[in-house]
Amino acid sequence: MNTEQLGRESLNTYGSLEPVMRQLRAGRPLDLNARQWRLAHPDGTFGPWRKLVQQCLREALHYDPGEPDLRPSVLERRETDQFIRERIEFNTAPWFRVPGYFYVPKGVKLPAPALVVMHEWGGPMLFGAERVCGPDTHPVIAEHRNTYTSGRALSDWFASQGFCVITIDAYHFGRRAPRGLFGLPDEIDPWNIPLASLYEFQRYLGEHLYYGVRQLNWAGTTWCGVNFGDDSRCVDYLLSRPEVDGSRIGVTGLSGGGWRTNLMAALDDRIRAAVPVGWMTTGDTQQTYNLAGAIGTFCLLPGVWNRLDIPDLIAMAAPKACMVVSGTQDILFPPAGQRDAARQIADAYAWAGCPNRFQNYAPDKPHCYDAEIQQQALEWFRQHLS
């Protein structure tokens, strides 16, 4: 694809091996992509296709956390005029005890609808949930929020609008970032170290992400599988709380959080509504345009992207109510990929018989989840979780 076809000049290639990559991609069957599958099965219906693609995706995660055994605890409780915020821990697997926050809104009838709110991938890696939870008492967090969320803590804001909310530290972030390797001390408190040290530790963590990939793959699993396992357990946690109406649960996030939202929409049928922000494209356009800056460890699933395309993550979510947000000025993704993905998802929702439960929102904005997008997401959740 050339610049005119992509809608923007390509950001990176693989040098002399780029033609080889294009040939490899051109040889993929894509036999489970909704568009291709319907061409090969003109009499096929949505239900059997959805079953096939969910099975393909689940198997490729290579992750089984076992039956839920949350053993939750509340470590701290803070009250504001608008909500109660609890600092919590719970088990997502026998080998993971995950920290996070849970919110109960004030002034609404309980049990209330609930949201799983995901933090981003890019940003200060020694902070996880705190990027979207609590006051911006650290300059790095304040800067991050000012850049991406109009200065707001997303979880606090959604709680102030009447939703129960849960947010956790993703694997390799915040309190789950590795310590004691490659120059990282055994104990790091990002709240109480000089900024220069914080940025240096951030560099160490970023440089060794793929060491983590090798560790997980050698253990027989995937980064994507671990994330989905943890995120799905957030729904189990919500269902354990009497303040939550378990029939009205949604999920949202920006960037890497948008990717995790895509996975939750695709595979967790306890979710009723989703708003992924800043992570939608098609595989072919993305390979031509920008892999180095956009495709991270959390996207790698051997055995999937030769059969499915990225829009299939939301296509298989039907009949969940999904609003996909793609900023037209988001330099991580090519305009052609954003537009074609939206067409594919809309076609799939029409095929599933619920065209009104998908919306493509393409504001003239960069990579962000700003106040205007937040308001659109809020209206979507109120419409479909009321």
Secondary structure, 3 states (H helix, E strand, C coil): CCHHHHCCCCCCCCHHHHHHHHHHHHCCCCCCCHHHHHHHCCCCCHHHHHHHHHHHHHHHHCCCCCCCCCCCEEEEEEECCCEEEEEEEEEEECCEEEEEEEEEECCCCCCEEEEEEECCCCCCCCCCHHHCCCCCCCHHHHHHHHHHCCCCCHHHHHHHCCCEEEEECCCCCHHHCCCCCCCCCCCCCHHHCCHHHHHHHHHHHHHCHHHHHHHHHHCCCCHHHHHHHHHHHHHHHHHHCCCEEEEEEEEEEECHHHHHHHHHHHHCCCCCEEEEECCCCCHHHHHHHCCCCCCCHHHCCCCCCCCCCCHHHHHCCCCCEEEEECCCCCCCCCHHHHHHHHHHHHHHHHHCCCHHHEEEECCCCCCCCCHHHHHHHHHHHHHHHC
